Amino acid sequence: MNSNYTTGEYIESWCTKCELELGHTIIAMVDNLPKRVKCNTCSGEHNYRTNPSEKSRTKSKSPSRKAKAQEINYNEHISRLTGGDFSNARKYSINGNFEKDEVIDHSQFGIGIVLSIIKISKMEILFKDGPKLLIQNREALAGANDNTL
């Protein structure tokens, strides 16, 4: 694990509420390690976890519960935002600038919804097969870096 984390920074963590590994924001540190995090999807706060606790693993769950939860969550978001009409979905490009709840069309992953903007250059998108972390604003960042040299 990277020992150079700071509060307010993005980190992948197991969300106890969503029951998925998702993007989180570090809200508390102990001995230079993340202690508490806030889920960027559901806004739940909990201790930092890299994987589900032993207690949640021993519960009687069907093996496909995670996949079903992701699909239900995905379907709810899609229908809420589009009503099933994907004609307004923007084509994904690393040079594009996207906003939370925007529907995008990715050439490999398909239709997705922007769950959160992590930094100006990163965003978390929910696709049918689960959340992905993608790059955005690549040209704007390159131009900004050229001006500061």
Sine and cosine of phi, psi and omega as CSV:
sin_phi,cos_phi,sin_psi,cos_psi,sin_omega,cos_omega
0.00,0.00,0.63,-0.78,0.04,-1.00
-0.91,0.42,0.82,-0.57,-0.02,-1.00
-1.00,-0.04,0.14,0.99,-0.03,-1.00
-0.97,-0.24,0.51,0.86,0.02,-1.00
-0.97,0.24,0.43,-0.90,0.09,-1.00
-0.70,-0.71,0.36,-0.93,0.04,-1.00
-0.90,0.44,0.57,-0.82,-0.03,-1.00
1.00,0.05,-0.09,1.00,-0.03,-1.00
-1.00,0.03,0.39,-0.92,0.02,-1.00
-0.98,0.21,0.62,-0.78,0.07,-1.00
-0.44,-0.90,0.53,-0.85,0.10,-0.99
-0.99,0.12,0.71,-0.71,0.00,-1.00
-0.47,-0.88,0.40,-0.91,0.09,-1.00
-0.97,0.24,0.85,-0.53,0.02,-1.00
-1.00,0.00,0.84,-0.54,-0.03,-1.00
-0.96,0.29,-0.38,0.92,0.01,-1.00
-1.00,0.06,-0.75,0.67,0.01,-1.00
-0.98,0.22,-0.36,0.93,-0.09,-1.00
0.84,0.54,0.69,0.73,0.03,-1.00
-0.59,-0.81,0.37,-0.93,0.15,-0.99
-1.00,0.08,0.89,-0.45,-0.11,-0.99
-0.69,-0.73,0.11,-0.99,0.07,-1.00
-0.96,0.28,0.70,-0.72,0.00,-1.00
-0.74,-0.67,0.26,-0.97,0.12,-0.99
-0.92,-0.39,0.75,-0.66,0.00,-1.00
-0.95,0.30,0.80,-0.59,0.02,-1.00
-0.91,-0.41,-0.23,0.97,0.05,-1.00
-0.47,-0.88,0.61,-0.79,-0.01,-1.00
-0.82,-0.57,0.53,-0.85,0.13,-0.99
-0.69,-0.73,0.82,-0.57,-0.02,-1.00
0.79,0.61,0.73,0.69,0.03,-1.00
0.88,0.47,0.35,0.94,0.06,-1.00
-0.83,-0.56,0.56,-0.83,0.03,-1.00
-0.87,0.49,0.73,-0.69,0.03,-1.00
-0.93,-0.38,-0.79,0.62,0.03,-1.00
-0.83,-0.55,0.56,-0.83,-0.03,-1.00
-0.70,-0.71,0.32,-0.95,0.05,-1.00
-0.86,-0.51,0.81,-0.59,-0.02,-1.00
-0.93,0.38,0.76,-0.66,0.02,-1.00
-0.97,0.22,-0.17,0.99,0.00,-1.00
-1.00,-0.10,-0.81,0.59,-0.08,-1.00
-0.97,-0.25,-0.12,0.99,-0.03,-1.00
0.92,0.38,0.22,0.98,0.06,-1.00
-0.96,0.29,0.58,-0.81,0.04,-1.00
-0.95,-0.32,0.67,-0.74,-0.01,-1.00
-0.30,-0.95,0.16,-0.99,0.07,-1.00
-0.91,0.42,0.51,-0.86,0.02,-1.00
-0.92,0.40,0.75,-0.66,0.03,-1.00
-0.68,-0.73,0.66,-0.75,0.07,-1.00
-1.00,0.01,-0.31,0.95,0.03,-1.00
-0.40,-0.92,0.17,-0.99,-0.04,-1.00
-0.89,0.46,0.48,-0.88,0.03,-1.00
-0.94,0.35,0.35,-0.94,0.02,-1.00
-0.86,0.51,-0.59,0.81,0.00,-1.00
-0.87,0.48,-0.71,0.70,-0.02,-1.00
-0.96,0.29,-0.42,0.91,0.04,-1.00
-0.95,0.30,-0.50,0.87,-0.06,-1.00
-1.00,0.05,-0.13,0.99,0.08,-1.00
-0.90,0.44,0.49,-0.87,-0.01,-1.00
-0.99,0.16,1.00,-0.06,0.02,-1.00
-0.86,-0.51,0.56,-0.83,0.09,-1.00
-0.94,0.34,0.52,-0.85,-0.05,-1.00
-0.87,0.49,-0.39,0.92,-0.05,-1.00
-0.99,-0.15,0.27,0.96,-0.02,-1.00
-0.87,0.49,-0.66,0.75,0.01,-1.00
-0.88,0.48,-0.72,0.69,0.00,-1.00
-0.90,0.44,-0.65,0.76,0.02,-1.00
-0.91,0.41,-0.67,0.74,0.01,-1.00
-0.89,0.46,-0.67,0.74,0.02,-1.00
-0.90,0.44,-0.68,0.74,-0.03,-1.00
-0.92,0.39,-0.66,0.76,0.03,-1.00
-0.89,0.45,-0.73,0.68,0.01,-1.00
-0.86,0.51,-0.71,0.71,0.01,-1.00
-0.88,0.47,-0.76,0.65,-0.03,-1.00
-0.88,0.47,-0.63,0.77,0.04,-1.00
-0.89,0.46,-0.73,0.68,0.00,-1.00
-0.88,0.47,-0.74,0.67,-0.02,-1.00
-0.86,0.51,-0.76,0.65,-0.05,-1.00
-0.93,0.37,-0.58,0.82,0.02,-1.00
-0.91,0.42,-0.64,0.77,-0.10,-1.00
-1.00,0.02,-0.48,0.88,-0.11,-0.99
-0.87,-0.50,-0.34,0.94,-0.12,-0.99
0.90,0.44,0.38,0.93,0.01,-1.00
1.00,0.02,-0.03,1.00,-0.01,-1.00
-0.99,-0.13,0.94,-0.34,-0.04,-1.00
-0.99,-0.13,0.17,0.99,-0.04,-1.00
-0.91,0.41,-0.39,0.92,0.00,-1.00
-1.00,-0.05,0.04,1.00,0.01,-1.00
-0.93,0.37,0.78,-0.63,0.02,-1.00
-0.99,0.14,0.61,-0.79,0.09,-1.00
-0.92,0.38,0.71,-0.71,0.02,-1.00
-0.96,0.28,0.66,-0.75,0.12,-0.99
-0.53,-0.85,0.64,-0.77,0.02,-1.00
-0.91,0.42,-0.30,0.95,0.04,-1.00
-1.00,0.04,-0.19,0.98,-0.03,-1.00
-0.95,0.30,0.33,-0.95,0.07,-1.00
-0.88,-0.48,0.92,-0.40,-0.11,-0.99
-0.92,-0.39,0.33,-0.94,-0.03,-1.00
-0.83,-0.55,0.34,-0.94,0.04,-1.00
-0.82,0.57,0.64,-0.77,0.01,-1.00
0.95,0.32,0.12,0.99,0.05,-1.00
-0.98,0.21,0.65,-0.76,0.01,-1.00
-1.00,-0.05,0.78,-0.62,-0.02,-1.00
-0.83,-0.57,0.34,-0.94,0.04,-1.00
-0.88,-0.47,0.94,-0.33,-0.02,-1.00
-0.99,-0.14,0.68,-0.74,-0.07,-1.00
-0.89,0.46,-0.50,0.87,-0.02,-1.00
-0.98,-0.20,-0.67,0.74,-0.12,-0.99
-1.00,-0.06,-0.25,0.97,0.02,-1.00
1.00,-0.02,-0.49,-0.87,-0.02,-1.00
-0.97,0.23,0.70,-0.71,0.01,-1.00
-0.58,-0.81,0.24,-0.97,0.00,-1.00
-0.84,-0.55,0.75,-0.66,0.04,-1.00
-0.95,0.32,0.91,-0.41,0.01,-1.00
-0.99,0.15,-0.68,0.74,-0.03,-1.00
-0.34,-0.94,0.46,-0.89,0.11,-0.99
-0.99,-0.14,0.90,-0.44,-0.06,-1.00
-0.98,0.19,-0.81,0.59,0.09,-1.00
-0.65,-0.76,0.05,-1.00,0.03,-1.00
-0.86,0.51,-0.42,0.91,-0.07,-1.00
-0.97,-0.26,-0.03,1.00,-0.05,-1.00
-0.71,-0.70,0.56,-0.83,0.07,-1.00
-0.56,-0.83,0.45,-0.89,0.06,-1.00
-0.96,-0.26,0.79,-0.61,-0.07,-1.00
-0.84,-0.54,0.70,-0.71,0.05,-1.00
-1.00,-0.06,0.89,-0.46,0.10,-1.00
-0.94,-0.33,0.16,-0.99,-0.03,-1.00
-0.85,0.53,-0.58,0.82,-0.01,-1.00
-1.00,-0.01,0.18,0.98,0.08,-1.00
0.84,-0.54,0.09,-1.00,-0.03,-1.00
-0.97,0.25,0.55,-0.84,0.04,-1.00
-0.73,-0.68,0.51,-0.86,0.09,-1.00
-0.98,-0.19,0.87,-0.49,-0.05,-1.00
-0.83,-0.56,0.35,-0.94,0.01,-1.00
-1.00,0.02,0.54,-0.84,0.14,-0.99
-0.60,-0.80,0.20,-0.98,0.06,-1.00
0.85,0.52,0.54,0.84,-0.06,-1.00
-0.89,0.47,-0.69,0.72,0.00,-1.00
-0.91,0.42,-0.67,0.74,0.00,-1.00
-0.89,0.46,-0.64,0.77,0.01,-1.00
-0.93,0.36,-0.64,0.77,0.02,-1.00
-0.89,0.45,-0.65,0.76,0.02,-1.00
-0.91,0.42,-0.64,0.77,0.02,-1.00
-0.91,0.42,-0.63,0.78,0.02,-1.00
-0.92,0.38,-0.58,0.82,0.04,-1.00
-0.90,0.44,-0.61,0.79,-0.04,-1.00
-0.95,0.31,-0.40,0.92,-0.05,-1.00
-1.00,-0.02,-0.08,1.00,-0.03,-1.00
-0.99,0.16,0.00,0.00,0.00,0.00
